[in-house]
Amino acid sequence: MRAIVLFLSILFLLGLSGCDESSKVYVTGKVGEILVVCDDDIWDSSIRNELDTGLTRFIMPYFPDVTTFELVHRNPKRFNGPIKRHRNILLLKSNSKDKKGSVRYEENVWANRQSVVRLEGRDKDHLLQMVKSNVEKVHDRFDLMEWDRIRKYFAEQQDQNINKKIEECFKIHLDLPFGSKIVSKRNNFCRIEIPEASRPIEFVGAGEQDIGTIYSGIMVYQYPFIDSSQLGFTPLMHARDTMLKYNVPHETYGLYMGTQYNEFVHPEYSKDSNYDGSIKGIEVRGMFVFKGRYQHSTGGAFWSFHFVHPKTKKVLCVSGYVDAPSTTSWTHALREIQAVWKSVRLL
């Protein structure tokens, strides 16, 4: 009898855990959107200007401009149904009982891998001050969740064949979307195409669908490490351009992928790390162009991560690229590239 009671109790507890709606459904909404839920008078006040300034930043130095986020307003009275499953939600209130106000960061409230931030003030003036003092942290929170959400999604659908080839050659693991394929491979270089199926459908003009206009992929390459000076901006870019010249030719004879260097889209260089901080390295963002012959051809964006592999003693680079027309949003594709290089880990 006790065994039966215990068995029924376990079933009951499992039933309760299964009632969590966030464990059953995934987030909705476009990558790069924050749903701001607040009263209309809050949205129409100076608070909105602070949110625009603090949350809608540019991912530099891309052209056309790529914003980290766009804001979409929703009145609390219409905050119901599927809209509550939005990937990024910022809830603002101006009637907090807490005199100091409050900021709360939550996950998986109405959907799996959802990020929710609740920010409250005593009144509108206090709420404005709360926004000013916390908008940096709020932005960073949504920013982290945006690429990490994609990374986790890719990690669930691995292609073991590609993984094995990358691991054998470079002694690293990458989380790549299912359907990715290796299009070229040498001992120290590999180029992988990301499937078009992972792209969102873009609508152009009067309801016309622009499908398959974004092409993106990942390049992994390595070369011997001699000393730390190789991790400076100029040496890294020189090595990059050499690798691209001999490994990434254009379909037109005589053209090859290279880096753009001008005052408007000059590459940006900074220190960064992978998703769990276990690998410290150098992040470089910039634009590429197809060079060679007498004139340059079309290009796109790149986002790369460089580090020294502690076991192979080689400089290793994971560099993603996005080739798309200026009329198409690059946000989703660039976030995918970011998610892939952030996912790198040593074997």
C-alpha positions in Angstrom: 0.0 0.0 0.0 2.8 2.4 0.9 4.5 1.7 -2.4 1.2 2.6 -4.2 0.8 5.8 -2.2 4.4 6.8 -3.0 3.9 6.1 -6.7 0.7 8.2 -6.8 2.4 11.0 -4.9 5.3 11.1 -7.4 2.8 11.2 -10.3 1.0 14.1 -8.6 4.2 16.1 -8.2 5.2 15.4 -11.8 1.7 16.6 -12.8 2.2 19.9 -10.9 5.6 20.5 -12.5 4.1 19.9 -15.9 1.6 22.7 -15.3 4.3 25.3 -15.6 3.4 27.0 -18.9 6.9 28.4 -19.4 8.2 24.8 -19.7 5.8 24.0 -22.6 6.1 26.9 -24.9 9.0 28.8 -26.5 9.3 32.6 -26.9 7.8 34.6 -29.7 8.7 37.9 -31.3 11.6 39.0 -33.5 15.2 38.8 -32.4 16.2 42.3 -31.5 12.9 43.4 -30.0 12.0 44.5 -26.4 8.3 44.6 -25.5 7.8 47.6 -23.2 4.6 47.1 -21.1 3.4 50.3 -19.5 0.6 52.8 -19.3 0.3 55.2 -22.3 1.1 58.2 -20.2 4.4 56.6 -19.2 5.2 55.7 -22.8 4.4 59.2 -24.0 6.7 60.9 -21.3 10.4 61.6 -21.1 10.8 58.0 -19.8 10.5 56.8 -23.4 13.4 59.0 -24.5 15.6 57.5 -21.8 14.6 54.0 -22.9 15.4 54.9 -26.6 18.8 56.2 -25.6 19.7 53.4 -23.3 18.3 50.3 -25.0 18.4 51.0 -28.8 22.1 51.1 -29.3 24.1 50.3 -32.4 26.3 47.3 -32.9 29.3 49.0 -34.4 30.8 49.5 -36.9 28.3 47.9 -39.3 26.7 49.7 -42.3 23.7 50.0 -42.7 23.2 50.5 -38.9 22.4 47.4 -36.8 20.7 48.1 -33.5 20.9 45.9 -30.5 17.2 46.4 -29.8 14.0 48.0 -31.1 11.3 49.0 -28.6 7.6 47.9 -29.1 5.0 49.4 -26.7 2.1 47.5 -25.2 -0.6 48.8 -22.8 -1.1 46.6 -19.8 -4.8 46.2 -20.7 -3.8 44.5 -23.9 -1.0 42.5 -22.4 -2.6 39.0 -22.7 -2.6 35.9 -24.7 0.4 34.9 -26.9 2.0 38.4 -26.6 3.0 37.4 -23.0 5.4 34.9 -24.6 7.5 37.6 -26.1 11.3 36.9 -25.8 12.2 40.2 -24.0 9.7 42.0 -21.8 10.2 45.2 -19.8 7.4 45.9 -17.3 7.2 49.5 -16.0 5.0 50.7 -13.2 4.8 54.1 -11.4 2.8 53.2 -8.3 5.2 51.0 -6.3 4.6 50.7 -2.6 8.3 50.4 -2.1 9.6 53.9 -1.4 13.0 53.0 -2.9 11.5 51.4 -6.0 12.5 48.0 -7.3 14.1 46.2 -10.2 13.6 42.5 -10.7 15.2 40.2 -13.3 13.2 37.1 -14.1 13.4 34.2 -16.6 10.9 31.8 -18.1 7.8 33.6 -16.7 5.4 32.9 -19.5 7.6 31.0 -21.9 10.8 29.0 -22.0 14.0 31.1 -22.2 12.1 34.3 -21.8 13.7 37.4 -20.2 11.5 39.7 -18.1 12.6 42.8 -16.2 10.2 44.5 -13.8 11.1 48.1 -13.0 8.9 50.1 -10.6 8.9 53.6 -9.1 6.8 55.5 -6.6 5.5 57.9 -9.3 6.5 58.9 -12.8 9.3 61.2 -11.7 10.8 58.5 -9.5 10.3 55.9 -12.3 12.3 58.2 -14.6 15.2 58.2 -12.1 14.9 54.5 -11.8 15.2 54.1 -15.5 18.2 56.4 -15.7 20.1 54.6 -13.0 19.3 51.0 -14.2 19.0 51.2 -18.0 22.7 50.1 -18.5 22.2 46.9 -16.5 18.8 46.3 -18.2 20.4 46.6 -21.6 23.2 44.2 -20.7 20.7 41.7 -19.3 18.6 41.6 -22.5 21.8 41.6 -24.6 23.2 38.6 -22.9 19.9 36.7 -23.1 19.5 37.4 -26.8 22.6 35.6 -28.0 22.6 33.0 -25.2 19.1 32.0 -26.1 20.2 31.3 -29.7 23.3 29.4 -28.5 21.2 27.1 -26.3 18.9 26.5 -29.2 21.8 25.5 -31.5 23.3 23.3 -28.8 20.1 21.2 -28.8 20.4 20.3 -32.5 24.0 19.3 -33.1 25.4 17.6 -36.3 27.9 15.1 -34.9 29.6 14.7 -38.3 30.6 18.4 -38.5 31.4 18.5 -34.8 33.9 15.6 -35.2 35.7 17.2 -38.1 36.1 20.6 -36.2 37.2 18.9 -33.0 39.8 16.7 -34.8 41.3 19.7 -36.7 41.1 22.5 -34.1 40.5 20.8 -30.8 37.5 22.9 -30.0 33.7 22.5 -30.0 31.2 24.9 -31.6 27.4 24.9 -31.3 26.2 25.2 -34.9 22.6 25.2 -36.2 21.4 21.9 -37.7 21.8 21.8 -41.4 25.1 23.6 -41.4 27.6 22.2 -43.9 31.3 22.4 -44.5 32.0 23.9 -47.9 35.8 24.0 -47.8 38.4 22.5 -45.4 42.2 22.4 -45.1 44.4 21.5 -42.2 44.4 25.1 -40.8 41.1 26.4 -42.3 37.5 25.5 -42.5 34.4 27.3 -43.8 30.9 26.4 -42.8 27.7 27.7 -44.3 24.8 28.3 -41.9 21.5 27.1 -43.5 19.1 29.6 -45.0 16.3 27.8 -43.1 17.4 29.5 -39.9 16.8 32.9 -41.5 13.6 34.8 -40.8 11.4 35.7 -43.8 11.7 39.4 -44.6 8.9 41.4 -46.1 9.9 44.0 -48.7 7.5 46.6 -50.2 3.9 45.7 -50.6 3.8 42.3 -49.0 6.5 40.8 -51.2 8.7 38.2 -49.5 12.4 38.5 -49.8 13.6 34.9 -49.1 17.1 33.6 -49.0 18.8 37.0 -49.5 21.0 36.6 -46.4 24.0 34.3 -46.7 26.1 33.6 -43.6 28.7 31.3 -42.3 31.5 30.5 -39.9 35.2 30.4 -40.7 37.7 28.7 -38.3 41.4 29.0 -38.9 44.6 28.7 -36.9 48.4 29.4 -37.2 51.4 29.0 -34.8 51.6 31.2 -31.7 55.0 32.8 -31.2 54.3 35.6 -28.7 51.6 37.9 -27.4 52.3 40.6 -30.0 50.4 38.5 -32.5 47.2 39.4 -30.6 47.6 43.1 -31.5 45.1 44.6 -33.9 47.4 45.0 -36.9 48.9 41.4 -36.7 45.5 39.9 -36.3 44.1 41.7 -39.3 47.2 40.9 -41.4 46.8 37.2 -40.6 43.0 37.4 -41.3 43.5 39.0 -44.7 46.2 36.4 -45.6 43.9 33.5 -44.6 41.0 35.0 -46.6 43.0 35.7 -49.7 44.0 32.1 -50.1 40.9 30.4 -48.7 37.8 32.5 -49.6 37.7 33.2 -53.3 34.7 34.9 -54.9 32.8 33.1 -57.6 34.2 35.7 -60.0 37.8 34.8 -60.9 40.4 37.1 -59.3 38.3 38.3 -56.4 38.7 37.2 -52.8 37.3 38.2 -49.4 39.2 40.9 -47.5 38.7 43.4 -44.7 37.4 47.0 -45.2 39.5 49.7 -43.7 38.1 53.2 -43.8 37.0 55.9 -41.4 33.3 54.9 -41.5 33.5 51.1 -41.0 37.0 50.6 -39.6 37.1 47.3 -37.6 36.6 47.6 -33.8 38.9 45.6 -31.5 38.2 44.7 -27.8 38.8 42.1 -25.2 36.1 39.5 -24.7 35.4 35.9 -23.7 33.3 33.0 -24.6 29.9 32.3 -23.0 31.1 31.0 -19.7 34.3 33.1 -19.4 36.6 30.1 -19.7 38.4 31.4 -22.8 39.7 35.0 -22.8 40.4 36.5 -26.2 40.0 39.3 -28.7 36.7 40.3 -30.4 36.8 42.1 -33.7 33.8 43.5 -35.5 33.9 45.0 -39.0 33.0 44.9 -42.7 34.4 42.7 -45.4 34.7 43.3 -49.1 35.7 41.2 -52.1 39.0 42.5 -53.3 41.3 41.9 -56.3 41.6 42.8 -59.9 41.0 46.5 -60.6 38.1 47.2 -58.3 36.4 45.9 -55.2 33.1 44.1 -55.2 30.2 43.6 -52.8 30.7 42.6 -49.2 29.1 42.4 -45.8 29.7 42.1 -42.1 32.0 39.9 -40.0 32.3 39.2 -36.2 35.3 37.3 -35.0 36.9 35.9 -31.8 40.6 35.2 -31.5 42.5 33.4 -28.7 45.5 31.2 -28.1 44.6 27.5 -27.7 46.5 26.3 -24.5 47.0 22.8 -25.8 47.8 23.2 -29.5 49.8 26.5 -28.9 48.2 28.1 -31.9 46.3 31.3 -32.5 42.8 30.2 -33.3 40.0 32.4 -34.8 36.3 31.8 -35.1 35.0 34.3 -37.5 31.4 34.6 -38.8 30.2 36.6 -41.8 26.9 37.9 -43.1 26.4 38.8 -46.8 23.1 40.5 -47.3 21.6 43.5 -49.2 21.1 46.8 -47.3 17.3 46.5 -47.6 17.3 43.4 -45.4 17.7 43.4 -41.6 21.0 41.9 -40.4 20.0 41.7 -36.7 19.0 38.0 -36.6 21.9 36.8 -38.7 24.5 38.8 -36.7 23.1 37.5 -33.4 23.5 33.9 -34.8 27.1 34.6 -35.6 27.6 36.0 -32.1 26.0 32.9 -30.6 28.3 30.6 -32.5 31.6 32.2 -31.5 30.4 32.7 -28.0 29.7 28.9 -27.8 33.4 27.9 -28.4 34.9 25.7 -25.8 38.1 23.7 -25.5 38.0 19.9 -25.7 
